[in-house]
Amino acid sequence: MNQEKKEEQKENIRLGDLLLIVLVSFLLLAVGVALCLLPPSELSERENRRLQPWTVPTAESLLSGRYAEELRLACVDQFPLREQIVTWKATAEKALGFGENHGVLFGKDGYLIPRYKTNDESVLEKNIEAMDGFSETIAEQGIPTFGLFAPRSADIMTERLPALYRRVADLEAEERLLATIQNRPFEAVLPRELLRQAAEGRQTQYRTDHHWTTYGAYLSYCALMEQMGIEPYEESFFRIERVSDDFLGSFYAKAGGVADRTDTVALYRYEGDGGFVIRNEETGERLDGFYDESALSGSDHYRVFLGGNYGRITICDPSAERPRLLLIKDSYANCLIPFLALHFDLDVIDLRYYPKSLSALLEENDYDLALFVQGVSTLLDDPALARLRGTR
């Protein structure tokens, strides 16, 4: 009798193994068929990046091993229901008490805050050195230079960090990092403490994105004007217009599509802000004002400011003679530009997209002053500013 039971148990195990093999084989076959039949996706709106397409192998790509890497990336990027699976995984981990996902911490009040990264400061040093050299060069032409630097969310939202992370964070390293921006040939403005204090009552950083809010940009504009000796406009001068209450930004994408709260995007409008002449100097096209509200129908609502990034645009008020400002910026400046346009005609350069010589630009144009507007995260990670070294 016992022997019969044992045989029956073995038979059940073999049947279970067979069913598992069939199920796994079916799933693998279904994924393979889906990868072959579904049209490839070109863009991930949530991650704001282009996806790796399927490529045709060549003798060179096969021998070099490049095709194997392209195939691996394509399988990852084109995997059926990829974004949904990533979200399910992140949601499950958060429910199980995980305090972060992909290096993004789940902070208080719905804030998503990336971990500090201060181990390698070589990019920062090269960028600062390049800005120093550029500032010294144009100072010989009588052009003063200022720098406005947007702190990272972790620099502002310290009290909203998870308690355990606050205890182990290397805050002294942060102080050293931020101190390197001070005492340079250019006049630096780092409104960290101003934004931190204001954040106790109003939102200066987006919960789900790396940029400052328009209110945070306004406070930074006020700090910059004070440094320049210019009277800023009072907040009451502007008509605050909320254009989105469901913005989910770059930290939301990096954290796997998990967020407790969405963000609000506001515009600081003023009379005449549609009368500026804004021109894309790379294409010759004219931009239709500071705001592209068609961007609100997509996933990246921050693109409402100017419609995104350009290599070079110029902004002028045709009705007045005003000082001309050379602005070298990253995307943090996009929501700041409408404030600056109240005081200056602007020549706006984003070195990530501007391939031409800055030396030629300086020879062909007259500027009254220059301004860097960069995020601290850009200074740490993006070497584009190193191109300033070649400016003479």
C-alpha positions in Angstrom: 0.0 0.0 0.0 2.8 2.4 0.9 4.5 1.5 -2.3 1.4 2.4 -4.3 1.2 5.8 -2.5 4.8 6.5 -3.3 4.3 5.6 -6.9 1.3 7.9 -7.0 3.2 10.7 -5.4 6.0 10.3 -8.0 3.5 10.4 -10.8 1.9 13.6 -9.4 5.3 15.2 -9.2 6.2 14.2 -12.7 2.8 15.6 -13.9 3.4 18.8 -12.0 6.9 19.2 -13.5 5.5 18.6 -16.9 2.8 21.2 -16.4 5.4 23.7 -15.2 7.6 23.0 -18.2 4.6 23.5 -20.6 3.6 26.7 -18.8 7.1 28.2 -18.9 7.6 27.1 -22.6 4.3 28.7 -23.5 5.2 32.0 -21.8 8.6 32.0 -23.5 7.0 31.3 -26.8 4.3 34.0 -26.3 7.0 36.6 -25.4 9.1 35.6 -28.5 6.1 35.8 -30.8 5.1 39.2 -29.3 8.7 40.5 -29.7 8.5 39.5 -33.4 5.0 40.6 -34.2 4.4 43.8 -32.2 5.6 47.0 -33.8 8.7 48.3 -32.0 8.3 51.3 -29.8 10.5 54.3 -30.7 10.0 56.5 -27.6 9.3 56.0 -23.9 7.3 59.1 -22.9 7.5 58.3 -19.2 11.3 58.0 -19.3 11.7 60.7 -21.9 14.2 58.8 -24.0 14.5 56.9 -27.3 14.3 53.1 -27.0 16.8 50.7 -28.6 15.3 49.5 -32.0 15.9 46.2 -33.6 18.9 46.3 -35.8 20.2 44.3 -38.8 23.5 42.5 -38.0 26.5 43.2 -40.2 29.8 41.4 -40.3 31.5 44.2 -38.5 28.9 44.4 -35.7 28.9 40.6 -35.2 32.7 40.4 -35.0 33.1 43.4 -32.7 30.3 42.2 -30.4 28.3 45.4 -30.8 25.3 43.5 -32.3 25.1 41.3 -29.2 24.8 44.4 -27.0 22.3 46.1 -29.4 20.2 42.9 -29.3 20.3 42.7 -25.5 19.2 46.4 -25.2 16.5 45.9 -27.8 15.1 42.9 -25.9 14.9 44.9 -22.7 13.5 48.0 -24.3 11.0 46.3 -26.6 9.8 43.7 -24.0 6.0 43.4 -24.0 4.3 45.4 -21.2 7.8 46.5 -20.0 6.7 49.7 -18.3 3.7 48.0 -16.6 5.9 45.2 -15.3 8.4 47.7 -13.9 5.6 49.6 -12.2 4.1 46.4 -10.7 7.6 45.4 -9.3 8.2 48.9 -7.8 4.7 49.0 -6.3 5.1 45.6 -4.7 8.5 46.5 -3.3 7.2 49.8 -1.9 4.3 47.9 -0.3 6.8 45.5 1.3 8.5 48.5 3.0 11.4 49.1 0.6 12.5 52.7 1.2 13.8 53.3 -2.4 13.8 52.0 -5.9 16.6 52.4 -8.5 18.4 54.9 -6.2 15.3 57.1 -5.6 14.2 57.4 -2.0 10.5 57.5 -1.0 10.5 60.6 1.1 7.9 62.3 3.3 4.9 64.1 1.8 5.2 62.2 -1.5 8.7 63.5 -2.4 10.9 61.3 -4.5 14.5 62.1 -3.8 17.5 60.5 -5.4 20.4 59.5 -3.2 23.5 61.7 -2.9 26.3 61.0 -5.3 29.5 62.6 -4.3 32.2 59.9 -4.8 33.5 61.2 -8.1 33.8 65.0 -8.4 36.1 65.0 -11.5 33.3 66.2 -13.8 32.4 69.0 -11.4 36.1 70.1 -11.2 36.4 70.2 -15.0 33.2 72.2 -15.4 34.1 74.7 -12.7 37.6 75.1 -14.2 36.1 75.7 -17.6 33.6 78.3 -16.2 36.5 80.0 -14.4 38.5 80.3 -17.6 35.5 81.6 -19.6 34.8 84.2 -16.9 38.4 85.4 -16.9 38.5 85.6 -20.7 35.4 87.7 -21.1 36.2 89.9 -18.1 39.1 91.1 -20.3 36.4 92.4 -22.6 34.6 94.2 -19.8 31.8 91.6 -19.5 31.0 90.6 -15.9 29.8 87.0 -15.3 27.3 85.6 -12.7 26.4 82.1 -11.9 23.0 80.9 -10.6 23.1 77.2 -9.5 20.0 75.2 -8.7 20.4 72.9 -5.7 19.3 69.3 -6.0 16.2 68.1 -4.2 18.3 66.3 -1.6 20.0 69.6 -0.8 16.7 71.3 -0.1 14.4 68.5 1.2 16.7 67.2 3.9 13.9 67.0 6.5 11.8 65.0 4.0 14.4 62.3 3.6 13.7 59.0 5.2 14.9 59.1 8.8 17.4 56.2 8.4 19.0 57.8 5.3 19.3 61.2 7.1 21.4 59.4 9.8 23.9 57.8 7.3 24.0 60.6 4.6 27.4 62.2 4.2 26.3 65.8 4.8 29.8 67.0 5.2 30.6 65.9 1.7 27.6 67.9 0.5 28.9 71.0 2.2 32.3 70.6 0.6 30.7 70.1 -2.8 28.5 73.1 -2.6 31.4 75.2 -1.2 33.4 74.7 -4.4 31.0 76.8 -6.3 31.7 79.8 -4.1 34.7 82.2 -4.4 35.1 81.9 -8.2 36.0 84.5 -10.9 32.3 84.7 -11.5 29.8 85.9 -8.9 28.0 82.8 -7.7 24.4 82.6 -6.3 23.4 79.4 -4.7 19.9 79.9 -3.2 19.9 76.7 -1.2 19.0 78.1 2.2 16.4 80.5 0.7 14.7 77.6 -1.0 14.9 75.4 2.0 13.3 77.9 4.3 10.6 78.7 1.7 9.9 75.0 1.3 8.5 74.9 4.9 5.5 76.9 3.7 5.4 76.5 -0.1 6.7 74.1 -2.7 10.0 75.1 -4.2 10.9 71.7 -5.7 8.7 69.3 -7.7 7.9 66.1 -5.8 8.4 63.9 -8.8 10.9 65.9 -10.9 14.4 67.2 -10.6 13.6 70.8 -11.6 12.6 73.6 -9.2 9.0 74.8 -9.4 8.2 78.2 -10.9 8.0 79.6 -7.4 11.4 78.2 -6.6 12.7 79.8 -9.9 11.1 83.1 -8.9 12.8 83.1 -5.5 16.1 82.3 -7.2 15.5 85.2 -9.7 15.0 87.5 -6.7 18.3 86.3 -5.2 20.1 86.8 -8.5 18.7 90.3 -9.0 19.9 91.3 -5.6 23.4 90.1 -6.4 23.3 92.1 -9.7 22.0 95.2 -7.9 18.7 95.2 -9.7 15.2 95.5 -8.1 13.2 92.4 -8.8 9.5 92.4 -9.5 7.2 91.6 -6.5 5.3 88.4 -6.8 2.1 90.4 -6.8 3.2 91.7 -10.2 2.5 88.3 -11.8 -0.7 86.5 -12.5 -0.1 82.9 -11.4 -1.8 80.4 -13.7 -2.0 76.7 -12.9 -1.9 74.7 -16.1 -1.4 71.2 -14.8 -2.2 69.3 -11.6 -1.1 65.8 -12.8 2.6 66.3 -13.7 4.8 63.2 -13.1 8.4 63.9 -13.7 11.8 62.3 -14.1 12.1 60.9 -10.6 8.7 59.2 -11.1 10.1 57.5 -14.2 13.3 56.5 -12.5 11.5 55.1 -9.4 9.6 52.7 -11.7 6.4 54.7 -12.2 5.4 54.9 -8.5 4.3 58.1 -6.8 2.0 59.0 -4.0 1.2 62.5 -5.4 1.3 64.3 -8.6 2.8 67.8 -9.1 1.2 71.1 -10.1 2.8 73.3 -12.8 2.2 77.0 -12.6 3.1 79.9 -15.0 3.9 83.4 -13.7 2.3 85.5 -16.5 2.5 89.2 -16.9 1.2 91.8 -19.3 3.2 91.8 -22.5 4.9 88.4 -22.0 3.5 87.4 -25.4 5.1 90.4 -27.2 8.8 89.2 -27.1 10.5 88.1 -30.2 11.8 84.6 -29.6 13.8 83.0 -32.4 15.5 79.6 -32.7 18.8 80.7 -34.3 19.6 77.1 -35.4 16.5 76.7 -37.6 15.4 80.3 -38.1 12.0 79.5 -36.7 10.1 81.9 -34.4 8.8 80.5 -31.1 5.2 81.3 -30.2 5.9 82.9 -26.8 7.5 81.5 -23.6 5.0 78.8 -23.2 4.0 75.8 -25.3 0.8 74.5 -23.8 0.6 71.6 -26.3 3.3 70.0 -24.1 0.6 69.5 -21.4 -1.0 66.8 -23.5 2.2 64.7 -23.3 4.0 63.2 -20.3 6.6 65.9 -19.7 4.7 68.9 -18.6 7.9 70.8 -17.8 8.2 71.2 -21.5 5.5 73.8 -21.3 8.4 76.2 -20.7 9.7 77.1 -24.2 8.7 73.7 -25.5 12.0 72.1 -24.4 15.7 72.8 -25.0 17.5 74.4 -28.0 21.0 74.9 -29.0 20.6 78.7 -29.3 17.6 81.0 -29.1 17.4 84.8 -28.9 14.8 86.8 -27.0 14.3 90.5 -27.3 11.8 93.2 -26.7 11.5 95.1 -30.0 10.0 98.1 -28.2 12.9 99.0 -25.9 16.7 99.3 -25.8 18.0 97.0 -23.0 21.2 95.4 -21.8 22.1 92.2 -23.6 22.7 89.0 -21.5 24.5 85.9 -22.7 22.8 83.0 -20.9 24.6 79.7 -20.8 22.1 77.3 -19.3 20.6 73.8 -18.8 16.9 73.0 -18.5 16.6 74.6 -15.0 16.7 78.0 -16.8 13.6 77.3 -18.9 11.1 78.5 -16.3 13.5 81.3 -15.2 13.8 82.9 -18.6 10.4 84.8 -18.5 11.7 86.6 -15.3 15.0 87.4 -16.9 13.3 88.8 -20.0 11.8 91.5 -17.9 15.2 93.1 -17.6 17.4 91.9 -20.5 17.5 90.9 -24.1 18.8 87.3 -24.1 21.1 85.2 -26.2 20.5 81.7 -24.7 23.0 78.9 -25.3 22.6 75.2 -24.2 26.0 73.6 -24.8 24.5 70.2 -24.8 22.8 71.0 -28.1 25.0 73.9 -29.5 27.8 72.5 -31.7 29.3 75.8 -32.9 32.2 77.8 -31.5 31.6 80.1 -28.6 34.6 82.1 -29.6 32.9 83.0 -32.9 29.7 83.9 -31.0 31.6 86.4 -28.8 33.4 87.9 -31.8 30.1 88.4 -33.7 28.0 89.8 -30.8 28.2 92.4 -28.1 27.1 91.5 -24.6 26.8 93.5 -21.5 27.0 90.6 -19.1 27.0 86.8 -19.0 25.2 84.4 -16.7 25.5 80.6 -16.0 22.2 78.9 -14.9 22.9 75.3 -14.1 21.7 72.6 -11.8 24.2 71.2 -9.3 23.3 67.8 -10.7 24.3 69.0 -14.2 27.7 70.2 -12.9 28.3 66.8 -11.3 27.3 64.6 -14.2 27.3 66.4 -17.5 30.7 67.4 -19.0 29.2 69.8 -21.7 30.4 72.9 -19.9 34.0 71.7 -20.4 33.6 73.0 -24.0 34.0 76.5 -22.5 37.8 75.8 -22.3 38.3 76.5 -25.9 36.8 80.0 -25.7 39.2 82.8 -26.3 
